[in-house]
Amino acid sequence: MAQRLKLESFEQLPAEEEMVELDPVAFEEAKLASFETGYQAGWDDAVAAQNAETARLHADLGRNLQALSFTYHEARQHMLDAIEPLLTEICATILPAMARDAIPGLVADQLMPLAEARTLTPITIVAHPEALTQIEEILRRCDSLPLVYTSEPSLDTGQVLLKFAEGETRIDLSEALARISQTLATCFQAPAEESHND
């Protein structure tokens, strides 16, 4: 009878588990250290998540404020663009007409206190021919005042000079209207430049 052939086995045998014995005090310390490590890792993760959320909220807030600012400036510019023609028309047509109508009353208001102090010397009223007619009509009621009327075509209809022996007083609604128009132009020019710079 033939004998069986025995071959060497190259398979790894399962490792025998080593029994490790720990001191109960060392085991408790290892358990506590493990807990501390896990707790610290959890705390670090929570802080990192909170910081990331805070950064996201700040970024969102910044974007929202920027969008709100843009919307405000855009709405303001649309409003100014809408009212600019109206205000320009008021400055060009209505205010000069109001100034022409108001000049005689202003002359009378300026003249009365001055005339009371200087009733003996004549007061010369120098104005544009158109304005002078209106002024004369209003001042006819002040027949007790020594008034002299002088026409001066070089003056604007909104300008009047009240001349006394000691000096003169100037009423200039034309300059006031020019300043209003300039202020209006500057007001509408500034927002347009700001929007181009943005």
C-alpha positions as protocol buffer text, in pm:
chain_id: "A"
residue {
  index: 1
  type: MET
  ca { x: 0 y: 0 z: 0 }
}
residue {
  index: 2
  type: ALA
  ca { x: 128 y: 346 z: -96 }
}
residue {
  index: 3
  type: GLN
  ca { x: 200 y: 597 z: 162 }
}
residue {
  index: 4
  type: ARG
  ca { x: 31 y: 937 z: 148 }
}
residue {
  index: 5
  type: LEU
  ca { x: 237 y: 1237 z: 64 }
}
residue {
  index: 6
  type: LYS
  ca { x: 245 y: 1509 z: 327 }
}
residue {
  index: 7
  type: LEU
  ca { x: 292 y: 1865 z: 197 }
}
residue {
  index: 8
  type: GLU
  ca { x: 385 y: 2166 z: 394 }
}
residue {
  index: 9
  type: SER
  ca { x: 91 y: 2405 z: 454 }
}
residue {
  index: 10
  type: PHE
  ca { x: 144 y: 2773 z: 380 }
}
residue {
  index: 11
  type: GLU
  ca { x: -183 y: 2892 z: 527 }
}
residue {
  index: 12
  type: GLN
  ca { x: -163 y: 3120 z: 818 }
}
residue {
  index: 13
  type: LEU
  ca { x: -303 y: 2987 z: 1131 }
}
residue {
  index: 14
  type: PRO
  ca { x: -536 y: 3214 z: 1322 }
}
residue {
  index: 15
  type: ALA
  ca { x: -345 y: 3409 z: 1576 }
}
residue {
  index: 16
  type: GLU
  ca { x: -413 y: 3315 z: 1922 }
}
residue {
  index: 17
  type: GLU
  ca { x: -577 y: 3598 z: 2107 }
}
residue {
  index: 18
  type: GLU
  ca { x: -366 y: 3735 z: 2377 }
}
residue {
  index: 19
  type: MET
  ca { x: -534 y: 3806 z: 2694 }
}
residue {
  index: 20
  type: VAL
  ca { x: -439 y: 4148 z: 2826 }
}
residue {
  index: 21
  type: GLU
  ca { x: -497 y: 4210 z: 3183 }
}
residue {
  index: 22
  type: LEU
  ca { x: -538 y: 4570 z: 3296 }
}
residue {
  index: 23
  type: ASP
  ca { x: -518 y: 4712 z: 3631 }
}
residue {
  index: 24
  type: PRO
  ca { x: -865 y: 4841 z: 3730 }
}
residue {
  index: 25
  type: VAL
  ca { x: -720 y: 5186 z: 3807 }
}
residue {
  index: 26
  type: ALA
  ca { x: -538 y: 5199 z: 3471 }
}
residue {
  index: 27
  type: PHE
  ca { x: -857 y: 5083 z: 3298 }
}
residue {
  index: 28
  type: GLU
  ca { x: -1058 y: 5365 z: 3457 }
}
residue {
  index: 29
  type: GLU
  ca { x: -790 y: 5618 z: 3360 }
}
residue {
  index: 30
  type: ALA
  ca { x: -790 y: 5492 z: 2999 }
}
residue {
  index: 31
  type: LYS
  ca { x: -1168 y: 5509 z: 2992 }
}
residue {
  index: 32
  type: LEU
  ca { x: -1163 y: 5867 z: 3130 }
}
residue {
  index: 33
  type: ALA
  ca { x: -893 y: 5975 z: 2882 }
}
residue {
  index: 34
  type: SER
  ca { x: -1098 y: 5825 z: 2599 }
}
residue {
  index: 35
  type: PHE
  ca { x: -1407 y: 6015 z: 2718 }
}
residue {
  index: 36
  type: GLU
  ca { x: -1211 y: 6341 z: 2743 }
}
residue {
  index: 37
  type: THR
  ca { x: -1072 y: 6298 z: 2392 }
}
residue {
  index: 38
  type: GLY
  ca { x: -1418 y: 6228 z: 2249 }
}
residue {
  index: 39
  type: TYR
  ca { x: -1572 y: 6519 z: 2439 }
}
residue {
  index: 40
  type: GLN
  ca { x: -1300 y: 6760 z: 2319 }
}
residue {
  index: 41
  type: ALA
  ca { x: -1340 y: 6639 z: 1958 }
}
residue {
  index: 42
  type: GLY
  ca { x: -1718 y: 6694 z: 1980 }
}
residue {
  index: 43
  type: TRP
  ca { x: -1669 y: 7040 z: 2133 }
}
residue {
  index: 44
  type: ASP
  ca { x: -1420 y: 7138 z: 1859 }
}
residue {
  index: 45
  type: ASP
  ca { x: -1665 y: 7020 z: 1591 }
}
residue {
  index: 46
  type: ALA
  ca { x: -1948 y: 7221 z: 1749 }
}
residue {
  index: 47
  type: VAL
  ca { x: -1732 y: 7539 z: 1770 }
}
residue {
  index: 48
  type: ALA
  ca { x: -1619 y: 7495 z: 1408 }
}
residue {
  index: 49
  type: ALA
  ca { x: -1981 y: 7448 z: 1294 }
}
residue {
  index: 50
  type: GLN
  ca { x: -2091 y: 7757 z: 1493 }
}
residue {
  index: 51
  type: ASN
  ca { x: -1808 y: 7967 z: 1341 }
}
residue {
  index: 52
  type: ALA
  ca { x: -1897 y: 7850 z: 992 }
}
residue {
  index: 53
  type: GLU
  ca { x: -2266 y: 7935 z: 1050 }
}
residue {
  index: 54
  type: THR
  ca { x: -2175 y: 8281 z: 1189 }
}
residue {
  index: 55
  type: ALA
  ca { x: -1951 y: 8350 z: 888 }
}
residue {
  index: 56
  type: ARG
  ca { x: -2232 y: 8242 z: 653 }
}
residue {
  index: 57
  type: LEU
  ca { x: -2484 y: 8466 z: 831 }
}
residue {
  index: 58
  type: HIS
  ca { x: -2246 y: 8764 z: 816 }
}
residue {
  index: 59
  type: ALA
  ca { x: -2187 y: 8707 z: 444 }
}
residue {
  index: 60
  type: ASP
  ca { x: -2563 y: 8680 z: 382 }
}
residue {
  index: 61
  type: LEU
  ca { x: -2627 y: 8997 z: 584 }
}
residue {
  index: 62
  type: GLY
  ca { x: -2358 y: 9183 z: 389 }
}
residue {
  index: 63
  type: ARG
  ca { x: -2507 y: 9074 z: 56 }
}
residue {
  index: 64
  type: ASN
  ca { x: -2859 y: 9170 z: 168 }
}
residue {
  index: 65
  type: LEU
  ca { x: -2746 y: 9513 z: 289 }
}
residue {
  index: 66
  type: GLN
  ca { x: -2561 y: 9572 z: -36 }
}
residue {
  index: 67
  type: ALA
  ca { x: -2869 y: 9473 z: -237 }
}
residue {
  index: 68
  type: LEU
  ca { x: -3088 y: 9697 z: -19 }
}
residue {
  index: 69
  type: SER
  ca { x: -2850 y: 9989 z: -65 }
}
residue {
  index: 70
  type: PHE
  ca { x: -2850 y: 9938 z: -440 }
}
residue {
  index: 71
  type: THR
  ca { x: -3231 y: 9920 z: -445 }
}
residue {
  index: 72
  type: TYR
  ca { x: -3257 y: 10242 z: -240 }
}
residue {
  index: 73
  type: HIS
  ca { x: -3018 y: 10432 z: -469 }
}
residue {
  index: 74
  type: GLU
  ca { x: -3191 y: 10296 z: -776 }
}
residue {
  index: 75
  type: ALA
  ca { x: -3536 y: 10398 z: -647 }
}
residue {
  index: 76
  type: ARG
  ca { x: -3406 y: 10742 z: -542 }
}
residue {
  index: 77
  type: GLN
  ca { x: -3253 y: 10798 z: -887 }
}
residue {
  index: 78
  type: HIS
  ca { x: -3580 y: 10696 z: -1060 }
}
residue {
  index: 79
  type: MET
  ca { x: -3772 y: 10938 z: -838 }
}
residue {
  index: 80
  type: LEU
  ca { x: -3529 y: 11222 z: -908 }
}
residue {
  index: 81
  type: ASP
  ca { x: -3537 y: 11147 z: -1280 }
}
residue {
  index: 82
  type: ALA
  ca { x: -3918 y: 11164 z: -1269 }
}
residue {
  index: 83
  type: ILE
  ca { x: -3945 y: 11497 z: -1085 }
}
residue {
  index: 84
  type: GLU
  ca { x: -3652 y: 11675 z: -1252 }
}
residue {
  index: 85
  type: PRO
  ca { x: -3850 y: 11789 z: -1559 }
}
residue {
  index: 86
  type: LEU
  ca { x: -4132 y: 11919 z: -1335 }
}
residue {
  index: 87
  type: LEU
  ca { x: -3900 y: 12118 z: -1109 }
}
residue {
  index: 88
  type: THR
  ca { x: -3703 y: 12251 z: -1406 }
}
residue {
  index: 89
  type: GLU
  ca { x: -4028 y: 12368 z: -1566 }
}
residue {
  index: 90
  type: ILE
  ca { x: -4135 y: 12533 z: -1240 }
}
residue {
  index: 91
  type: CYS
  ca { x: -3803 y: 12719 z: -1222 }
}
residue {
  index: 92
  type: ALA
  ca { x: -3824 y: 12820 z: -1588 }
}
residue {
  index: 93
  type: THR
  ca { x: -4186 y: 12937 z: -1605 }
}
residue {
  index: 94
  type: ILE
  ca { x: -4377 y: 12957 z: -1278 }
}
residue {
  index: 95
  type: LEU
  ca { x: -4114 y: 13111 z: -1050 }
}
residue {
  index: 96
  type: PRO
  ca { x: -4029 y: 13400 z: -1286 }
}
residue {
  index: 97
  type: ALA
  ca { x: -4400 y: 13479 z: -1323 }
}
residue {
  index: 98
  type: MET
  ca { x: -4444 y: 13465 z: -945 }
}
residue {
  index: 99
  type: ALA
  ca { x: -4140 y: 13689 z: -903 }
}
residue {
  index: 100
  type: ARG
  ca { x: -4285 y: 13946 z: -1145 }
}
residue {
  index: 101
  type: ASP
  ca { x: -4611 y: 13946 z: -952 }
}
residue {
  index: 102
  type: ALA
  ca { x: -4435 y: 13960 z: -615 }
}
residue {
  index: 103
  type: ILE
  ca { x: -4187 y: 14240 z: -692 }
}
residue {
  index: 104
  type: PRO
  ca { x: -4429 y: 14531 z: -639 }
}
residue {
  index: 105
  type: GLY
  ca { x: -4537 y: 14396 z: -301 }
}
residue {
  index: 106
  type: LEU
  ca { x: -4175 y: 14344 z: -199 }
}
residue {
  index: 107
  type: VAL
  ca { x: -4089 y: 14698 z: -301 }
}
residue {
  index: 108
  type: ALA
  ca { x: -4378 y: 14829 z: -90 }
}
residue {
  index: 109
  type: ASP
  ca { x: -4271 y: 14615 z: 208 }
}
residue {
  index: 110
  type: GLN
  ca { x: -3913 y: 14741 z: 183 }
}
residue {
  index: 111
  type: LEU
  ca { x: -4014 y: 15098 z: 115 }
}
residue {
  index: 112
  type: MET
  ca { x: -4257 y: 15166 z: 398 }
}
residue {
  index: 113
  type: PRO
  ca { x: -4017 y: 15130 z: 695 }
}
residue {
  index: 114
  type: LEU
  ca { x: -3746 y: 15318 z: 508 }
}
residue {
  index: 115
  type: ALA
  ca { x: -3982 y: 15593 z: 403 }
}
residue {
  index: 116
  type: GLU
  ca { x: -4107 y: 15648 z: 758 }
}
residue {
  index: 117
  type: ALA
  ca { x: -3753 y: 15731 z: 865 }
}
residue {
  index: 118
  type: ARG
  ca { x: -3684 y: 15953 z: 562 }
}
residue {
  index: 119
  type: THR
  ca { x: -4010 y: 16124 z: 478 }
}
residue {
  index: 120
  type: LEU
  ca { x: -3857 y: 16452 z: 367 }
}
residue {
  index: 121
  type: THR
  ca { x: -3613 y: 16327 z: 103 }
}
residue {
  index: 122
  type: PRO
  ca { x: -3749 y: 16179 z: -220 }
}
residue {
  index: 123
  type: ILE
  ca { x: -3702 y: 15807 z: -283 }
}
residue {
  index: 124
  type: THR
  ca { x: -3612 y: 15704 z: -635 }
}
residue {
  index: 125
  type: ILE
  ca { x: -3745 y: 15369 z: -751 }
}
residue {
  index: 126
  type: VAL
  ca { x: -3539 y: 15231 z: -1041 }
}
residue {
  index: 127
  type: ALA
  ca { x: -3679 y: 14926 z: -1221 }
}
residue {
  index: 128
  type: HIS
  ca { x: -3727 y: 14763 z: -1558 }
}
residue {
  index: 129
  type: PRO
  ca { x: -4009 y: 14937 z: -1755 }
}
residue {
  index: 130
  type: GLU
  ca { x: -4243 y: 14635 z: -1725 }
}
residue {
  index: 131
  type: ALA
  ca { x: -4194 y: 14603 z: -1349 }
}
residue {
  index: 132
  type: LEU
  ca { x: -4206 y: 14981 z: -1298 }
}
residue {
  index: 133
  type: THR
  ca { x: -4566 y: 14995 z: -1427 }
}
residue {
  index: 134
  type: GLN
  ca { x: -4680 y: 14736 z: -1172 }
}
residue {
  index: 135
  type: ILE
  ca { x: -4485 y: 14905 z: -893 }
}
residue {
  index: 136
  type: GLU
  ca { x: -4643 y: 15243 z: -970 }
}
residue {
  index: 137
  type: GLU
  ca { x: -4993 y: 15091 z: -961 }
}
residue {
  index: 138
  type: ILE
  ca { x: -4938 y: 14944 z: -616 }
}
residue {
  index: 139
  type: LEU
  ca { x: -4761 y: 15249 z: -472 }
}
residue {
  index: 140
  type: ARG
  ca { x: -5032 y: 15497 z: -582 }
}
residue {
  index: 141
  type: ARG
  ca { x: -5188 y: 15429 z: -243 }
}
residue {
  index: 142
  type: CYS
  ca { x: -4876 y: 15574 z: -78 }
}
residue {
  index: 143
  type: ASP
  ca { x: -4935 y: 15924 z: -215 }
}
residue {
  index: 144
  type: SER
  ca { x: -4793 y: 16079 z: 102 }
}
residue {
  index: 145
  type: LEU
  ca { x: -4444 y: 15952 z: 15 }
}
residue {
  index: 146
  type: PRO
  ca { x: -4214 y: 16157 z: -209 }
}
residue {
  index: 147
  type: LEU
  ca { x: -4148 y: 15892 z: -478 }
}
residue {
  index: 148
  type: VAL
  ca { x: -3965 y: 15932 z: -807 }
}
residue {
  index: 149
  type: TYR
  ca { x: -3990 y: 15653 z: -1066 }
}
residue {
  index: 150
  type: THR
  ca { x: -3702 y: 15584 z: -1308 }
}
residue {
  index: 151
  type: SER
  ca { x: -3710 y: 15329 z: -1586 }
}
residue {
  index: 152
  type: GLU
  ca { x: -3392 y: 15127 z: -1643 }
}
residue {
  index: 153
  type: PRO
  ca { x: -3409 y: 14868 z: -1926 }
}
residue {
  index: 154
  type: SER
  ca { x: -3072 y: 14717 z: -1828 }
}
residue {
  index: 155
  type: LEU
  ca { x: -3227 y: 14584 z: -1506 }
}
residue {
  index: 156
  type: ASP
  ca { x: -3406 y: 14252 z: -1510 }
}
residue {
  index: 157
  type: THR
  ca { x: -3780 y: 14246 z: -1432 }
}
residue {
  index: 158
  type: GLY
  ca { x: -3694 y: 14091 z: -1094 }
}
residue {
  index: 159
  type: GLN
  ca { x: -3451 y: 14368 z: -994 }
}
residue {
  index: 160
  type: VAL
  ca { x: -3540 y: 14699 z: -827 }
}
residue {
  index: 161
  type: LEU
  ca { x: -3321 y: 14972 z: -673 }
}
residue {
  index: 162
  type: LEU
  ca { x: -3451 y: 15201 z: -400 }
}
residue {
  index: 163
  type: LYS
  ca { x: -3224 y: 15509 z: -394 }
}
residue {
  index: 164
  type: PHE
  ca { x: -3204 y: 15747 z: -99 }
}
residue {
  index: 165
  type: ALA
  ca { x: -2981 y: 16045 z: -35 }
}
residue {
  index: 166
  type: GLU
  ca { x: -2758 y: 15829 z: 190 }
}
residue {
  index: 167
  type: GLY
  ca { x: -2747 y: 15515 z: -21 }
}
residue {
  index: 168
  type: GLU
  ca { x: -2961 y: 15249 z: -187 }
}
residue {
  index: 169
  type: THR
  ca { x: -3136 y: 14921 z: -123 }
}
residue {
  index: 170
  type: ARG
  ca { x: -3138 y: 14648 z: -385 }
}
residue {
  index: 171
  type: ILE
  ca { x: -3415 y: 14392 z: -434 }
}
residue {
  index: 172
  type: ASP
  ca { x: -3301 y: 14111 z: -665 }
}
residue {
  index: 173
  type: LEU
  ca { x: -3543 y: 13825 z: -725 }
}
residue {
  index: 174
  type: SER
  ca { x: -3359 y: 13738 z: -1048 }
}
residue {
  index: 175
  type: GLU
  ca { x: -3052 y: 13639 z: -848 }
}
residue {
  index: 176
  type: ALA
  ca { x: -3267 y: 13436 z: -611 }
}
residue {
  index: 177
  type: LEU
  ca { x: -3425 y: 13253 z: -908 }
}
residue {
  index: 178
  type: ALA
  ca { x: -3080 y: 13191 z: -1058 }
}
residue {
  index: 179
  type: ARG
  ca { x: -2962 y: 13044 z: -728 }
}
residue {
  index: 180
  type: ILE
  ca { x: -3271 y: 12821 z: -707 }
}
residue {
  index: 181
  type: SER
  ca { x: -3208 y: 12698 z: -1063 }
}
residue {
  index: 182
  type: GLN
  ca { x: -2839 y: 12637 z: -988 }
}
residue {
  index: 183
  type: THR
  ca { x: -2923 y: 12449 z: -669 }
}
residue {
  index: 184
  type: LEU
  ca { x: -3176 y: 12240 z: -859 }
}
residue {
  index: 185
  type: ALA
  ca { x: -2925 y: 12159 z: -1132 }
}
residue {
  index: 186
  type: THR
  ca { x: -2663 y: 12063 z: -873 }
}
residue {
  index: 187
  type: CYS
  ca { x: -2916 y: 11850 z: -685 }
}
residue {
  index: 188
  type: PHE
  ca { x: -2994 y: 11643 z: -994 }
}
residue {
  index: 189
  type: GLN
  ca { x: -2636 y: 11635 z: -1117 }
}
residue {
  index: 190
  type: ALA
  ca { x: -2489 y: 11487 z: -795 }
}
residue {
  index: 191
  type: PRO
  ca { x: -2707 y: 11168 z: -785 }
}
residue {
  index: 192
  type: ALA
  ca { x: -2640 y: 11108 z: -1154 }
}
residue {
  index: 193
  type: GLU
  ca { x: -2264 y: 11127 z: -1092 }
}
residue {
  index: 194
  type: GLU
  ca { x: -2295 y: 10895 z: -788 }
}
residue {
  index: 195
  type: SER
  ca { x: -2480 y: 10633 z: -994 }
}
residue {
  index: 196
  type: HIS
  ca { x: -2211 y: 10650 z: -1266 }
}
residue {
  index: 197
  type: ASN
  ca { x: -1937 y: 10606 z: -1004 }
}
residue {
  index: 198
  type: ASP
  ca { x: -2112 y: 10303 z: -852 }
}
